[in-house]
Amino acid sequence: MSHYPIMLDLKGKDAVVIGGGKVANRKIRSLVEAGAKVTVVSPDVNDNVKKLVQREQINWIKKQAEAEDYQDAFVVIAATNDPDVNQRIAAQTRKNQLVNVVDDPGTGNFHVPAKLSRGRLTIAVSTGGASPIIAKRIRDELAQTYDATYEEYMDHLFDCRQKIKRMTLNEPEKQKLLEECTSSWEKKS
């Protein structure tokens, strides 16, 4: 199975999560962090999800999910504790929707990798569903190397790149300056 990794801008996009438990909560929080407009469809939700509802960060439809609840969503995440319900949700989505089935990544058309963020730097680790535990372990090992100082480093590189892009230089000259920006920071660290 081959995958095409992307970074997806979800700001303002409709995302529906079906389920309200621990796994759904993790998915909901990630979607909120990404700026999606999140709706949760579930008869019950855990206390963490209720807090997000109370803060008006998400919308909660308190019922069993039906196809019309998610037919217009850009992203649909089936995160119930019932594999049959998750399969039904995946089967009822449209071809142009992004669909994640938490207990069976092969059923949907995307899965979420283990992610490490350091400001502008994002490192994603995926095992293609073979072992989320190993993906998280590798992510945690990478966190040791790419520590919190990388947030400042990425901001520095972004600023350098923006300045260099505005310069009236040819591409090889710009590339040389970009290399120098990277090298000068590495020498300081």
C-alpha positions as CSV (number, residue, x, y, z in Angstrom):
1,M,0.0,0.0,0.0
2,S,1.5,3.3,-1.0
3,H,0.6,6.7,0.6
4,Y,0.9,10.3,-0.5
5,P,1.9,12.4,2.5
6,I,0.5,15.9,2.7
7,M,0.1,18.8,5.1
8,L,-3.5,19.8,5.1
9,D,-4.9,23.2,5.8
10,L,-8.2,22.6,7.7
11,K,-8.8,26.2,8.8
12,G,-12.5,26.9,8.6
13,K,-13.3,23.5,7.0
14,D,-16.2,21.4,8.3
15,A,-15.0,18.3,10.2
16,V,-17.4,15.8,11.7
17,V,-16.3,13.3,14.4
18,I,-18.6,10.5,15.2
19,G,-18.0,9.3,18.7
20,G,-17.3,11.0,22.0
21,G,-14.8,8.8,23.9
22,K,-11.1,8.9,24.5
23,V,-10.0,8.3,20.9
24,A,-12.6,10.7,19.5
25,N,-11.3,13.3,22.0
26,R,-7.8,13.1,20.6
27,K,-9.1,13.5,17.1
28,I,-11.3,16.4,18.1
29,R,-8.5,18.2,19.8
30,S,-6.2,17.8,16.8
31,L,-8.9,19.1,14.5
32,V,-9.6,22.1,16.8
33,E,-5.8,22.9,16.9
34,A,-5.8,22.8,13.1
35,G,-8.6,25.4,12.9
36,A,-11.4,23.1,11.6
37,K,-15.0,23.8,12.4
38,V,-15.7,20.6,14.4
39,T,-19.0,18.9,15.0
40,V,-19.3,15.9,17.2
41,V,-22.1,13.4,16.7
42,S,-22.6,11.1,19.6
43,P,-25.3,10.3,22.1
44,D,-22.7,10.7,24.9
45,V,-19.3,12.4,25.2
46,N,-16.6,12.3,27.8
47,D,-15.9,15.1,30.2
48,N,-13.0,16.4,28.0
49,V,-15.3,16.7,25.0
50,K,-18.0,18.4,27.2
51,K,-15.4,21.1,28.2
52,L,-14.8,21.9,24.5
53,V,-18.5,22.2,24.0
54,Q,-18.9,24.5,27.0
55,R,-16.0,26.7,25.7
56,E,-17.9,26.8,22.3
57,Q,-14.9,25.3,20.5
58,I,-17.0,22.6,19.0
59,N,-20.6,21.8,18.3
60,W,-22.2,18.6,19.7
61,I,-25.2,16.9,18.1
62,K,-26.4,14.5,20.9
63,K,-27.7,11.5,18.9
64,Q,-26.7,8.5,16.9
65,A,-25.1,9.5,13.6
66,E,-26.9,9.4,10.3
67,A,-25.5,10.0,6.9
68,E,-27.0,13.5,6.7
69,D,-25.0,14.5,9.8
70,Y,-21.7,14.2,7.8
71,Q,-22.6,14.3,4.1
72,D,-21.4,17.9,3.6
73,A,-18.2,17.6,5.8
74,F,-14.8,18.0,4.3
75,V,-13.3,15.5,6.9
76,V,-15.2,12.7,8.6
77,I,-13.7,10.7,11.4
78,A,-15.5,7.5,12.5
79,A,-14.3,7.1,16.1
80,T,-17.0,5.1,17.9
81,N,-16.2,2.0,19.9
82,D,-18.4,-0.1,17.5
83,P,-16.5,-1.4,14.4
84,D,-19.8,-2.0,12.6
85,V,-20.9,1.6,13.1
86,N,-17.5,2.8,11.9
87,Q,-17.7,0.7,8.8
88,R,-21.3,1.9,8.0
89,I,-20.1,5.5,8.4
90,A,-17.2,4.9,5.9
91,A,-19.6,3.2,3.5
92,Q,-22.0,6.2,3.6
93,T,-19.5,8.9,2.9
94,R,-19.0,10.5,-0.5
95,K,-16.0,9.9,-2.8
96,N,-14.7,13.5,-2.4
97,Q,-14.6,13.4,1.4
98,L,-11.6,12.7,3.6
99,V,-12.5,9.7,5.8
100,N,-10.6,8.2,8.7
101,V,-11.8,5.1,10.5
102,V,-9.9,4.9,13.7
103,D,-10.1,1.1,14.3
104,D,-9.5,0.2,10.6
105,P,-7.2,2.7,8.8
106,G,-7.5,0.8,5.5
107,T,-11.3,1.4,5.3
108,G,-10.9,5.2,5.1
109,N,-8.8,7.1,2.7
110,F,-6.4,8.7,5.2
111,H,-4.9,8.0,8.6
112,V,-3.2,10.4,11.0
113,P,0.5,9.9,11.7
114,A,2.2,10.4,15.0
115,K,3.2,14.1,14.9
116,L,5.9,16.2,16.5
117,S,5.6,20.0,16.2
118,R,8.2,22.6,16.9
119,G,6.7,25.8,15.7
120,R,6.9,25.7,11.9
121,L,8.6,22.3,12.0
122,T,6.3,19.3,11.8
123,I,7.6,15.8,11.7
124,A,5.1,13.0,11.0
125,V,5.8,9.3,11.5
126,S,3.6,6.6,10.0
127,T,3.8,2.9,9.9
128,G,0.9,2.5,7.5
129,G,-1.2,1.2,10.3
130,A,1.2,-1.6,11.2
131,S,2.0,-0.3,14.6
132,P,0.9,3.1,16.0
133,I,2.9,2.3,19.1
134,I,6.1,2.1,17.1
135,A,5.2,5.4,15.3
136,K,4.7,7.1,18.6
137,R,8.0,5.6,20.0
138,I,9.9,6.9,17.0
139,R,8.2,10.3,17.3
140,D,9.3,10.5,20.9
141,E,12.9,9.6,20.0
142,L,12.9,12.4,17.4
143,A,11.6,14.8,20.1
144,Q,14.9,14.3,21.9
145,T,16.9,15.5,18.8
146,Y,14.5,18.1,17.6
147,D,13.9,19.9,21.0
148,A,12.1,23.1,21.7
149,T,15.0,25.2,20.4
150,Y,13.9,24.2,16.9
151,E,10.9,26.5,17.1
152,E,13.2,29.6,17.3
153,Y,15.4,28.1,14.6
154,M,12.5,27.6,12.2
155,D,11.4,31.2,12.8
156,H,14.9,32.4,12.1
157,L,15.0,30.4,8.8
158,F,11.6,31.6,7.8
159,D,12.7,35.3,8.3
160,C,15.9,34.6,6.4
161,R,14.1,33.0,3.5
162,Q,11.5,35.8,3.3
163,K,14.3,38.4,3.1
164,I,16.3,36.4,0.5
165,K,13.2,35.9,-1.7
166,R,12.8,39.7,-1.9
167,M,16.4,40.2,-3.1
168,T,17.2,40.6,-6.7
169,L,19.6,37.8,-7.0
170,N,19.8,34.8,-9.3
171,E,18.7,31.4,-7.9
172,P,22.3,30.0,-7.2
173,E,23.1,33.2,-5.2
174,K,19.8,32.9,-3.2
175,Q,20.5,29.2,-2.5
176,K,24.0,30.1,-1.2
177,L,22.6,32.7,1.2
178,L,19.9,30.2,2.4
179,E,22.7,27.7,3.1
180,E,24.7,30.3,5.0
181,C,21.6,31.1,7.1
182,T,21.3,27.5,8.0
183,S,25.0,27.1,8.7
184,S,25.3,30.3,10.8
185,W,22.6,29.1,13.2
186,E,24.1,25.6,13.5
187,K,27.4,27.2,14.5
188,K,25.7,29.2,17.3
189,S,23.9,26.2,18.7
